[in-house]
């Protein structure tokens, strides 16, 4: 009996020590994650900017409420917000899509000064390359969403300061409009933003305007004709194959006439880089 009691005591002590160690590691991990969001918009700033852009209108599309997610350079989610009064006022599925878009824009953008293409690719820029016959066909299957992170926790916390996605690497690759890289005033690549909840063209427009409002659009270059990561509406359908074709290789389909016009004017109304700095001084 004495030996059995002793054995039980040892087992209990081992379990408790293991649990305490796990909690300590988790706490350290959370502290590390919190510090790694330096320079990324906080919850309040992101929500205020998103609501202002959506409420102002003039973005084409359906006029829906929307979700936005920001990630850091490691693809870790820093904040998730929405514009409606409740999480159900937006398409619930767009929460994870916004996180995918943020992850994708960050994952396929590069900092200034590196060899090769030193600039951003928006999710809209990836659309044509991943179509059948495209140079990146299959890319959207390459980095699956981390399902446990996407759906864990209480739904009541979705889009709140304690959204369960915070501190997680969501993964996922999304290849239509709404995801943009974030470059600070010094041109440093910090991460990405993803917006979802309307047509893909409007998602892109809203993300672009929110990034502009947050002064995180100091992109060094881009594949668009204006030298940035704007959506390029040069997609047509090849009558021989039925597949979409982009004249420049980085095109995206149009959605509606208003969105097409607004998109074309974004580099003027909401410029990037040095032009953005000059516009803010006016």
QUIBEL-V423942 format. One record per residue. N is the residue number from 1. RES is the residue in one small letter. OMEGA is omega in whole degrees, -180 to 180 (NA if undefined). D_FIRST is the distance of its C-alpha to the first C-alpha in Angstrom with 2 decimals. Layout:
# QUIBEL-V423942
N,RES,OMEGA,D_FIRST ; N,RES,OMEGA,D_FIRST
This chain:
# QUIBEL-V423942
1,x,-179,0.00 ; 2,x,-179,3.81 ; 3,x,-180,5.44 ; 4,x,180,5.00 ; 5,x,179,6.08 ; 6,x,-180,8.49 ; 7,x,178,9.73 ; 8,x,179,10.50 ; 9,x,179,12.22 ; 10,x,-180,14.19 ; 11,x,180,15.29 ; 12,x,180,16.44 ; 13,x,180,18.28 ; 14,x,180,19.90 ; 15,x,-179,21.08 ; 16,x,179,22.49 ; 17,x,179,24.25 ; 18,x,-179,25.70 ; 19,x,180,26.95 ; 20,x,179,28.51 ; 21,x,180,30.13 ; 22,x,179,31.52 ; 23,x,-180,32.96 ; 24,x,178,34.51 ; 25,x,179,36.10 ; 26,x,179,37.40 ; 27,x,179,38.89 ; 28,x,-180,40.56 ; 29,x,-180,41.87 ; 30,x,179,43.34 ; 31,x,178,44.98 ; 32,x,179,46.45 ; 33,x,-179,47.75 ; 34,x,-179,49.31 ; 35,x,-174,51.16 ; 36,x,177,52.41 ; 37,x,179,54.54 ; 38,x,179,57.00 ; 39,x,178,60.52 ; 40,x,-179,59.49 ; 41,x,175,60.77 ; 42,x,-177,58.46 ; 43,x,-177,57.69 ; 44,x,-179,60.52 ; 45,x,-180,63.12 ; 46,x,-178,62.39 ; 47,x,180,62.46 ; 48,x,-179,65.66 ; 49,x,-180,67.43 ; 50,x,-180,66.45 ; 51,x,-179,67.54 ; 52,x,-179,70.82 ; 53,x,-180,71.73 ; 54,x,-178,70.83 ; 55,x,-180,72.57 ; 56,x,180,75.68 ; 57,x,-179,76.21 ; 58,x,-177,78.70 ; 59,x,-177,76.07 ; 60,x,176,77.21 ; 61,x,-172,74.79 ; 62,x,-178,73.48 ; 63,x,-176,72.92 ; 64,x,165,69.20 ; 65,x,-170,66.45 ; 66,x,173,64.42 ; 67,x,170,61.17 ; 68,x,177,60.96 ; 69,x,173,58.21 ; 70,x,178,58.32 ; 71,x,176,56.28 ; 72,x,-174,56.23 ; 73,x,177,57.28 ; 74,x,-179,53.85 ; 75,x,179,54.13 ; 76,x,-179,51.58 ; 77,x,179,52.48 ; 78,x,179,53.46 ; 79,x,177,54.86 ; 80,x,-179,55.74 ; 81,x,172,58.36 ; 82,x,-175,60.61 ; 83,x,-176,63.92 ; 84,x,178,63.62 ; 85,x,-177,62.31 ; 86,x,-178,59.19 ; 87,x,-179,57.34 ; 88,x,179,58.86 ; 89,x,175,62.40 ; 90,x,171,62.25 ; 91,x,-179,61.40 ; 92,x,-179,57.58 ; 93,x,-177,57.67 ; 94,x,176,59.67 ; 95,x,-179,56.79 ; 96,x,178,55.18 ; 97,x,179,58.66 ; 98,x,179,59.60 ; 99,x,175,56.53 ; 100,x,-179,57.45 ; 101,x,178,60.97 ; 102,x,179,59.86 ; 103,x,-177,57.62 ; 104,x,-179,60.47 ; 105,x,177,63.12 ; 106,x,-174,60.94 ; 107,x,-177,59.81 ; 108,x,172,63.39 ; 109,x,-175,65.14 ; 110,x,-179,65.68 ; 111,x,177,66.43 ; 112,x,175,69.89 ; 113,x,179,70.80 ; 114,x,178,68.84 ; 115,x,180,70.69 ; 116,x,-179,71.80 ; 117,x,-177,71.77 ; 118,x,-178,70.65 ; 119,x,-175,70.35 ; 120,x,165,68.77 ; 121,x,175,68.64 ; 122,x,177,68.26 ; 123,x,177,66.59 ; 124,x,180,70.11 ; 125,x,-176,71.29 ; 126,x,-172,68.80 ; 127,x,-173,69.97 ; 128,x,-176,72.66 ; 129,x,-178,70.95 ; 130,x,178,68.07 ; 131,x,179,70.36 ; 132,x,-177,70.93 ; 133,x,180,72.95 ; 134,x,-176,72.04 ; 135,x,180,70.91 ; 136,x,-180,67.45 ; 137,x,-178,66.94 ; 138,x,-179,63.22 ; 139,x,-176,62.31 ; 140,x,178,60.99 ; 141,x,-169,58.27 ; 142,x,-176,57.19 ; 143,x,-174,54.75 ; 144,x,174,52.91 ; 145,x,175,51.79 ; 146,x,-169,48.14 ; 147,x,-178,47.40 ; 148,x,179,44.08 ; 149,x,-176,45.79 ; 150,x,-171,48.84 ; 151,x,180,47.18 ; 152,x,173,44.00 ; 153,x,-180,43.63 ; 154,x,178,45.49 ; 155,x,179,49.10 ; 156,x,-180,50.01 ; 157,x,-177,49.51 ; 158,x,-180,51.90 ; 159,x,179,54.83 ; 160,x,180,53.33 ; 161,x,179,52.40 ; 162,x,178,48.77 ; 163,x,-178,49.64 ; 164,x,177,46.59 ; 165,x,-178,48.86 ; 166,x,-180,49.15 ; 167,x,-180,47.45 ; 168,x,171,47.25 ; 169,x,-172,49.36 ; 170,x,-177,50.82 ; 171,x,-180,52.82 ; 172,x,176,55.39 ; 173,x,179,59.06 ; 174,x,-171,61.76 ; 175,x,168,65.37 ; 176,x,-167,67.57 ; 177,x,174,68.84 ; 178,x,180,66.72 ; 179,x,-178,64.85 ; 180,x,175,66.26 ; 181,x,-180,65.18 ; 182,x,176,65.04 ; 183,x,-178,67.01 ; 184,x,-175,67.29 ; 185,x,178,70.52 ; 186,x,-180,70.18 ; 187,x,180,69.85 ; 188,x,178,66.18 ; 189,x,-175,64.28 ; 190,x,-175,61.34 ; 191,x,-178,60.11 ; 192,x,174,61.38 ; 193,x,175,62.14 ; 194,x,179,62.03 ; 195,x,180,63.81 ; 196,x,178,63.66 ; 197,x,-179,64.79 ; 198,x,173,68.45 ; 199,x,-178,70.53 ; 200,x,179,69.63 ; 201,x,178,72.92 ; 202,x,175,72.30 ; 203,x,179,68.74 ; 204,x,-180,70.33 ; 205,x,-179,72.95 ; 206,x,178,70.47 ; 207,x,-180,68.16 ; 208,x,-178,71.22 ; 209,x,178,72.39 ; 210,x,178,68.94 ; 211,x,178,68.60 ; 212,x,-179,72.07 ; 213,x,-178,71.22 ; 214,x,-179,68.18 ; 215,x,177,70.29 ; 216,x,-176,68.05 ; 217,x,-177,70.80 ; 218,x,-176,72.10 ; 219,x,-177,71.94 ; 220,x,-177,73.61 ; 221,x,178,75.06 ; 222,x,-177,74.62 ; 223,x,-180,75.87 ; 224,x,179,78.00 ; 225,x,179,81.76 ; 226,x,175,81.28 ; 227,x,179,78.85 ; 228,x,-178,75.71 ; 229,x,179,72.98 ; 230,x,175,74.94 ; 231,x,180,74.92 ; 232,x,-177,77.73 ; 233,x,180,79.31 ; 234,x,-175,81.10 ; 235,x,173,79.44 ; 236,x,179,81.62 ; 237,x,177,81.01 ; 238,x,-177,82.18 ; 239,x,-179,84.20 ; 240,x,-176,83.65 ; 241,x,-175,79.84 ; 242,x,179,79.07 ; 243,x,175,76.75 ; 244,x,-179,77.07 ; 245,x,177,78.71 ; 246,x,-178,78.82 ; 247,x,-179,81.93 ; 248,x,179,80.08 ; 249,x,-177,76.75 ; 250,x,-173,74.73 ; 251,x,-178,76.13 ; 252,x,179,74.67 ; 253,x,173,76.23 ; 254,x,180,77.98 ; 255,x,177,76.66 ; 256,x,-174,79.47 ; 257,x,-180,82.73 ; 258,x,-179,81.57 ; 259,x,180,78.44 ; 260,x,179,80.52 ; 261,x,-180,83.02 ; 262,x,180,80.41 ; 263,x,-179,78.53 ; 264,x,-177,81.74 ; 265,x,-177,82.44 ; 266,x,179,79.00 ; 267,x,178,79.99 ; 268,x,-177,82.86 ; 269,x,-179,81.34 ; 270,x,-173,77.95 ; 271,x,178,78.56 ; 272,x,174,75.99 ; 273,x,-177,75.95 ; 274,x,178,78.87 ; 275,x,178,80.75 ; 276,x,179,77.89 ; 277,x,180,77.99 ; 278,x,-180,81.74 ; 279,x,-180,81.44 ; 280,x,180,78.95 ; 281,x,-178,81.38 ; 282,x,NA,84.17
